[in-house]
């Protein structure tokens, strides 16, 4: 039986073998090995806990980054879709403008072709009239004389308009100048009216009423320190352009009238 009253033995002391004290040495090695085992168990448990914490933290960061990237991807995708829609809308508008421009050009080209045909037809008719007129020497001389006279009339009308332009510039400069007296401007206006009243081209073109309209309504002046007289006035420049066009139109009308008169005389003779 074991001796329970023997504390140093703790009732766990191995039975010594005959001729050996190995039991004491086995007991001495058992305590460090148990401590080492306990340490390894504690260390392994702590390591696993720390690994799990790092893993959880990493997974959380990955999840946050993934969510952020998904939001950015959705925003980018939405913005790209919006941009694509706007570009498609602009492209469609541009296409419609191009189509409208093509239709307008086609219509304009058709209109020009029709006008060209009409002009060609009128030109052929005029050539026929000239050929018939030139069949006789009298008609040919009359046509040449009529065209020459209308050319001379046009040149005289242009000389008149150049003179009127110079005087109108001086008149508007006097109107805009605070230093020149009113009488100076009125003298220029009087000379202008006399000029157009005495010139046959001025009478035929009806320039007197247009000149009076300029005197009454053209009050435009350039800046105070302006030194260029031609910057004054607005209405008078519009009238000058209109008069030049009117001279060209009147020349053709006069030539047409002379041509028809000459042809009538040739046919009657």
C-alpha positions in Angstrom: 0.0 0.0 0.0 1.0 3.6 -0.6 2.0 5.7 2.3 -0.3 8.7 2.3 1.6 10.3 5.2 4.8 10.6 3.2 4.5 14.1 1.5 7.9 14.1 -0.3 6.8 11.1 -2.3 3.4 12.7 -3.3 2.2 9.2 -3.8 3.3 9.4 -7.4 6.9 8.5 -7.2 7.6 5.6 -9.5 8.7 2.4 -8.2 12.4 2.2 -8.4 13.9 -0.6 -10.3 16.4 -2.7 -8.5 19.9 -1.3 -8.8 18.7 2.0 -10.5 17.6 5.6 -9.5 16.1 6.5 -12.9 12.7 7.3 -11.5 13.9 10.6 -10.0 15.4 11.6 -13.3 12.2 10.9 -15.2 10.3 13.0 -12.9 12.8 15.9 -13.2 12.4 15.9 -17.0 8.6 15.7 -17.0 8.1 19.1 -15.4 10.0 21.2 -18.1 8.4 19.2 -20.8 4.9 19.9 -19.5 5.8 23.6 -19.2 7.1 23.7 -22.7 4.0 22.0 -23.9 1.8 24.5 -22.1 3.9 27.4 -23.5 3.6 26.1 -27.0 -0.2 25.7 -26.6 -0.6 29.2 -25.2 1.7 30.6 -27.9 -0.1 28.8 -30.7 -3.5 30.0 -29.4 -2.2 33.6 -29.2 -0.7 33.4 -32.6 -3.9 32.0 -34.1 -5.8 34.9 -32.5 -3.5 37.5 -33.8 -3.5 35.9 -37.3 -7.3 35.9 -37.2 -7.4 39.6 -36.2 -5.0 40.5 -39.0 -7.0 38.4 -41.4 -10.3 40.1 -40.3 -8.6 43.5 -40.6 -7.3 42.6 -44.1 -10.7 41.3 -45.2 -12.3 44.5 -43.9 -9.9 46.7 -45.8 -10.4 44.6 -48.9 -14.1 44.9 -48.6 -13.9 48.7 -48.1 -11.6 49.1 -51.1 -13.9 46.8 -53.2 -16.9 48.8 -52.2 -15.2 52.1 -53.0 -14.0 50.8 -56.3 -17.5 49.6 -57.1 -18.9 53.1 -56.3 -16.3 54.8 -58.4 -17.0 52.3 -61.2 -20.7 53.0 -61.1 -20.1 56.8 -61.1 -17.7 56.5 -64.0 -20.1 54.3 -65.9 -22.9 56.7 -65.3 -20.8 59.7 -66.4 -19.6 57.8 -69.5 -23.2 57.0 -70.3 -24.2 60.6 -69.8 -21.3 61.8 -72.0 -22.2 59.2 -74.6 -25.8 60.3 -74.7 -24.8 64.0 -75.1 -22.3 63.1 -77.8 -25.0 61.1 -79.6 -27.4 64.0 -79.3 -24.8 66.5 -80.7 -24.0 64.0 -83.5 -27.7 63.7 -84.4 -28.0 67.5 -84.4 -24.9 67.9 -86.6 -26.3 65.2 -88.9 -29.6 67.0 -89.2 -27.8 70.3 -89.9 -25.7 68.6 -92.6 -28.9 67.1 -94.1 -30.6 70.5 -94.0 -27.6 72.1 -95.6 -27.5 69.5 -98.3 -31.1 70.0 -99.1 -30.7 73.7 -99.1 -27.7 73.4 -101.4 -29.6 71.1 -103.7 -32.5 73.5 -103.9 -30.2 76.4 -104.4 -28.3 74.5 -107.1 -31.6 73.6 -108.8 -32.6 77.3 -108.6 -29.2 78.4 -110.1 -29.6 75.8 -112.9 -33.0 77.2 -113.7 -31.7 80.7 -113.7 -28.8 79.7 -115.8 -31.1 78.1 -118.4 -33.3 81.2 -118.4 -30.3 83.5 -118.8 -28.9 81.2 -121.6 -32.3 81.4 -123.3 -32.5 85.2 -123.0 -28.9 85.4 -124.3 -29.7 83.2 -127.3 -32.7 85.4 -128.0 -30.7 88.5 -127.8 -28.0 87.0 -130.0 -30.8 86.2 -132.5 -32.0 89.8 -132.3 -28.5 91.1 -132.9 -28.0 88.9 -135.8 -31.2 90.0 -137.4 -30.4 93.6 -136.7 -26.9 93.3 -138.1 -28.3 91.9 -141.4 -28.6 95.5 -142.5 -25.9 98.1 -142.1 -28.4 100.7 -140.8 -29.6 98.5 -137.9 -26.0 97.5 -137.1 -24.9 101.1 -136.9 -27.9 102.0 -134.8 -27.2 99.2 -132.3 -23.5 100.1 -132.0 -24.4 103.8 -131.6 -27.0 103.0 -128.9 -24.5 100.9 -126.9 -21.8 103.5 -127.2 -24.2 106.3 -126.1 -25.3 104.3 -123.0 -21.7 103.6 -122.1 -21.0 107.3 -122.3 -24.1 108.0 -120.2 -22.9 105.5 -117.5 -19.5 107.1 -117.3 -21.0 110.6 -116.9 -23.3 109.3 -114.2 -20.3 107.8 -112.3 -18.5 111.1 -112.5 -21.6 112.8 -111.0 -21.7 110.2 -108.2 -18.0 110.7 -107.4 -18.5 114.5 -107.2 -21.6 114.0 -105.0 -19.7 111.6 -102.7 -16.9 114.2 -102.2 -19.4 117.0 -101.5 -21.5 114.8 -99.1 -18.3 113.9 -97.1 -17.6 117.6 -96.8 -21.2 118.4 -95.9 -21.3 115.7 -93.2 -17.9 116.9 -91.8 -19.3 120.4 -91.5 -22.4 119.0 -89.8 -20.4 117.1 -87.2 -17.8 119.9 -86.6 -18.5 122.2 -83.7 -16.1 124.8 -85.1 -17.5 125.3 -88.6 -20.5 127.7 -88.9 -23.9 126.5 -90.0 -23.7 128.8 -93.0 -20.8 126.8 -94.4 -22.8 123.6 -94.3 -25.9 125.2 -95.8 -23.8 126.5 -98.7 -22.5 123.0 -99.5 -26.1 121.7 -99.3 -27.3 124.4 -101.8 -24.5 123.5 -104.2 -25.4 119.8 -104.0 -29.0 120.5 -104.9 -28.1 122.7 -107.8 -25.6 120.1 -109.0 -28.2 117.3 -109.2 -30.9 119.6 -110.6 -28.7 120.7 -113.6 -27.2 117.3 -114.4 -29.3 115.1 -116.8 -28.2 111.9 -115.1 -29.2 113.4 -111.7 -32.6 114.3 -112.9 -33.1 110.9 -114.6 -32.1 109.1 -111.4 -34.2 111.3 -109.2 -31.3 112.2 -106.8 -32.8 115.5 -105.5 -35.3 113.9 -103.2 -32.6 111.4 -101.9 -30.2 114.3 -101.2 -32.9 116.1 -99.2 -33.6 112.9 -97.3 -29.9 112.8 -96.4 -29.9 116.4 -95.2 -32.9 115.7 -93.0 -32.1 112.3 -91.5 -28.3 111.6 -91.6 -27.0 112.8 -88.3 -24.4 110.2 -87.6 -21.0 111.5 -86.5 -17.8 109.6 -85.5 -15.9 110.2 -82.3 -15.0 113.7 -81.2 -11.2 113.2 -82.0 -11.9 111.5 -85.3 -9.7 112.8 -88.1 -11.2 110.7 -91.0 -14.1 112.5 -92.6 -15.3 109.4 -94.3 -16.3 107.8 -91.0 -19.1 110.4 -90.6 -22.5 109.6 -91.9 -24.5 106.4 -92.5 -27.5 107.1 -94.6 -25.5 108.9 -97.3 -23.2 105.8 -97.8 -26.3 103.6 -98.3 -27.7 106.1 -100.8 -24.3 106.1 -102.7 -24.3 102.3 -103.0 -28.0 102.4 -104.1 -27.2 105.1 -106.7 -24.4 103.1 -108.3 -26.6 100.1 -108.6 -29.3 102.3 -110.0 -26.9 103.6 -112.7 -26.0 100.1 -113.8 -29.7 99.1 -114.0 -30.6 102.3 -115.8 -27.9 101.7 -118.3 -29.3 98.3 -119.2 -32.8 99.7 -119.4 -31.7 102.6 -121.7 -29.8 100.2 -123.9 -32.8 97.9 -124.1 -35.0 100.8 -125.0 -32.6 102.0 -127.7 -32.2 98.5 -129.1 -36.0 97.9 -129.3 -36.4 101.4 -131.0 -33.6 100.6 -133.5 -35.1 97.2 -134.3 -38.6 98.8 -134.8 -37.1 101.3 -137.2 -35.3 98.6 -139.2 -38.5 96.5 -139.5 -40.6 99.4 -140.5 -38.2 100.4 -143.2 
